[in-house]
């Protein structure tokens, strides 16, 4: 029976980075995935994911983001490719909403560079966007987006170079075995001292016995033809996020022939089986997107060039769960990333490796502990 220092189950965004981080530290590691990453069957696909530091969700994420920026830069240097496009991010919302006050609070607490834009300055700098009356706008110049599939591919490439073993199209079922685990990989049994679970939408079963309910939501992504090139990245178009009465909408500049990408951050139908998520076009979802575009990005046509579906795995409070399993400390997990986790993949991998190999981490992740749900 083959034995490893660690097995990583799920090699998407966080898992691919974790396999590399463990192998880089000299561990004999196996990464397992039910598909062949980077793939379009989970939460980490669709070309782009946003990255920012003035974090409206919770100010305690900011130190992790500072480290993430360092690690994404390190990854680019290791593979010699551009993975992070620092195009900036404009965020719009009511003064008493969640987004703009949260951004300003995080910027103030952590001395981040964020610009508050009056209506005239907004129009002058971003004529391709429409600011609703009595709404506020802020701009974070160091924000931007990551090339999703390229980041995962880069980590898997580096993991192989560092000696990691990777198995695709393989389902892993594990159980505790003394101080380690034994895993069934499509009928082959292996053992490991440590197990890291980064299964995304498939992680719910792990936490169900602890009384923690993860909810998986279907999230369509859309690409639209632009009637004018003002929405092109080459013309200075930034990423954008709008908090509106009708929902939260975000998107990215047009970077190639796929056009401008736009999606909705809130809402989303519940997925009962992530292996059978409905990837067909939903006209209700699409109508909401096109109404948003008409009102706030009027130069974007109604010609939809492509549509994909990803999944958000929501924790009960919409914050990550990053910790050792409370009953089986040899098992470490990162789950419930709730639709805002990709930008943290590199620093979460560092955290998981610390917890797996050293049983503790100096990174400030205590606020993400599983214990908050077990009181």
KAGI-V632953 format. One record per residue. N is the residue number from 0. SS is DSSP state (H for helix, E for strand, C for the rest). D_CENTER is the distance of its C-alpha to the mean C-alpha in Angstrom with 1 decimal. Layout:
N_SS_D_CENTER, N_SS_D_CENTER
//
This chain:
0_C_35.1, 1_E_32.5, 2_E_31.0, 3_E_27.9, 4_E_26.9, 5_E_23.4, 6_E_21.7, 7_E_17.9, 8_E_17.3, 9_C_14.3, 10_C_13.3, 11_C_10.0, 12_H_7.4, 13_H_8.6, 14_H_11.9, 15_H_13.0, 16_H_12.6, 17_H_14.5, 18_H_17.2, 19_H_17.8, 20_H_18.0, 21_H_20.4, 22_H_22.5, 23_H_22.7, 24_C_24.3, 25_C_26.8, 26_C_25.7, 27_C_26.7, 28_E_23.4, 29_E_22.6, 30_E_19.3, 31_E_19.5, 32_C_17.7, 33_C_19.2, 34_C_18.4, 35_C_18.4, 36_C_15.0, 37_C_13.6, 38_C_14.4, 39_C_13.8, 40_C_14.3, 41_C_11.0, 42_C_7.4, 43_C_6.8, 44_C_9.6, 45_C_11.4, 46_C_12.0, 47_E_9.9, 48_E_6.8, 49_E_8.1, 50_E_8.9, 51_C_11.6, 52_C_13.7, 53_C_15.9, 54_C_13.6, 55_C_15.3, 56_C_13.6, 57_C_15.5, 58_H_17.4, 59_H_16.9, 60_H_13.4, 61_H_15.1, 62_H_16.8, 63_H_13.6, 64_H_12.3, 65_H_15.8, 66_H_15.5, 67_H_12.2, 68_H_14.1, 69_H_16.9, 70_H_15.1, 71_H_13.4, 72_H_17.0, 73_H_18.4, 74_H_16.5, 75_H_17.9, 76_H_21.3, 77_H_21.3, 78_H_20.7, 79_C_22.4, 80_C_20.0, 81_C_18.2, 82_C_14.4, 83_E_13.7, 84_E_15.6, 85_C_16.7, 86_C_18.0, 87_C_17.7, 88_E_16.4, 89_E_18.9, 90_E_18.3, 91_E_21.0, 92_E_22.2, 93_C_25.2, 94_C_26.6, 95_C_26.4, 96_C_23.0, 97_C_19.7, 98_H_17.9, 99_H_20.7, 100_H_22.3, 101_H_19.2, 102_H_18.4, 103_H_22.0, 104_H_22.2, 105_H_19.4, 106_H_21.1, 107_H_24.4, 108_H_23.7, 109_H_22.0, 110_C_24.1, 111_C_21.4, 112_C_22.6, 113_C_22.1, 114_E_24.7, 115_E_26.1, 116_E_27.5, 117_C_30.6, 118_H_31.2, 119_H_33.5, 120_H_31.2, 121_H_28.3, 122_H_30.5, 123_H_31.8, 124_H_28.5, 125_C_26.5, 126_C_29.2, 127_C_26.9, 128_C_25.3, 129_C_27.2, 130_C_27.0, 131_C_28.3, 132_C_31.5, 133_C_31.1, 134_C_27.4, 135_E_26.0, 136_E_23.8, 137_E_22.1, 138_E_20.9, 139_E_18.7, 140_C_20.0, 141_C_17.8, 142_C_14.5, 143_E_13.4, 144_E_10.9, 145_E_9.9, 146_E_11.4, 147_H_9.0, 148_H_11.8, 149_H_13.8, 150_H_11.6, 151_H_11.6, 152_H_15.2, 153_H_16.0, 154_H_15.0, 155_H_17.0, 156_H_19.8, 157_H_20.1, 158_H_20.0, 159_H_22.9, 160_H_24.7, 161_C_24.5, 162_C_26.1, 163_C_23.4, 164_E_24.2, 165_E_21.8, 166_E_22.7, 167_C_21.2, 168_C_22.4, 169_C_23.0, 170_C_22.5, 171_E_22.8, 172_E_24.6, 173_E_25.2, 174_E_27.6, 175_E_28.8, 176_E_31.8, 177_C_33.6, 178_C_31.3, 179_E_29.1, 180_E_27.8, 181_E_29.2, 182_E_27.0, 183_E_28.2, 184_E_26.7, 185_C_28.2, 186_C_31.5, 187_E_31.4, 188_E_31.4, 189_E_29.9, 190_E_29.8, 191_E_27.5, 192_E_27.9, 193_E_24.2, 194_E_21.5, 195_E_17.7, 196_E_15.9, 197_C_12.3, 198_C_13.0, 199_H_10.2, 200_H_12.4, 201_H_15.4, 202_C_15.3, 203_H_17.3, 204_H_20.7, 205_H_20.2, 206_H_20.0, 207_H_22.5, 208_C_25.5, 209_C_24.4, 210_C_24.5, 211_C_20.8, 212_C_19.6, 213_C_16.1, 214_E_15.8, 215_E_14.1, 216_E_14.0, 217_E_14.5, 218_E_12.8, 219_E_14.8, 220_E_14.0, 221_E_17.2, 222_E_18.9, 223_E_22.2, 224_E_25.2, 225_E_26.1, 226_C_29.8, 227_C_29.8, 228_H_28.1, 229_H_27.3, 230_H_23.8, 231_E_23.4, 232_H_21.5, 233_H_24.8, 234_H_26.4, 235_C_24.1, 236_C_21.9, 237_C_18.8, 238_E_15.5, 239_E_16.3, 240_E_15.5, 241_E_18.5, 242_E_19.2, 243_E_22.2, 244_C_24.5, 245_C_23.5, 246_E_19.7, 247_E_16.6, 248_E_16.1, 249_E_14.0, 250_E_14.3, 251_E_14.9, 252_C_18.3, 253_E_20.2, 254_C_19.8, 255_C_21.9, 256_C_23.9, 257_C_21.0, 258_C_21.4, 259_E_19.3, 260_E_16.0, 261_E_15.7, 262_E_14.1, 263_E_14.5, 264_C_12.1, 265_C_14.7, 266_C_16.8, 267_C_16.3, 268_C_18.7, 269_E_18.4, 270_C_18.1, 271_C_20.7, 272_C_20.2, 273_H_16.9, 274_H_19.2, 275_H_20.9, 276_C_18.5, 277_C_20.4, 278_C_19.4, 279_C_22.4, 280_C_22.7, 281_C_23.0, 282_H_25.5, 283_H_24.8, 284_H_21.2, 285_H_22.3, 286_H_25.2, 287_H_23.0, 288_H_21.0, 289_H_24.3, 290_H_25.9, 291_H_23.2, 292_H_23.7, 293_H_27.5, 294_H_27.5, 295_H_25.1, 296_C_24.8, 297_C_28.3, 298_C_28.4, 299_E_25.9, 300_E_27.9, 301_E_27.5, 302_E_27.3, 303_E_24.1, 304_E_23.5, 305_E_20.7, 306_E_18.6, 307_E_15.8, 308_E_14.2, 309_E_10.9, 310_E_10.4, 311_E_8.9, 312_E_10.3, 313_E_11.9, 314_C_13.7, 315_C_17.1, 316_C_16.4, 317_C_12.7, 318_C_12.0, 319_C_10.6, 320_E_13.4, 321_E_14.0, 322_E_17.7, 323_E_20.5, 324_C_21.9, 325_C_24.7, 326_C_27.2, 327_C_26.3, 328_C_25.3, 329_C_25.1, 330_E_21.9, 331_E_18.6, 332_E_15.4, 333_E_11.8, 334_E_10.9, 335_C_10.5, 336_E_7.0, 337_C_8.2, 338_C_5.9, 339_C_4.7, 340_C_3.2, 341_H_2.1, 342_H_5.3, 343_H_6.8, 344_H_7.0, 345_H_10.5, 346_H_11.9, 347_H_10.9, 348_H_12.7, 349_H_15.5, 350_H_15.8, 351_H_16.0, 352_H_18.6, 353_H_20.5, 354_H_20.7, 355_H_21.6, 356_H_24.2, 357_H_25.5, 358_C_24.8, 359_C_23.6, 360_C_21.3, 361_C_22.2, 362_C_18.7, 363_C_18.6, 364_C_16.6, 365_H_19.5, 366_H_18.1, 367_H_15.4, 368_C_18.3, 369_H_19.0, 370_H_22.5, 371_H_21.7, 372_H_21.9, 373_C_25.0, 374_C_27.5
//
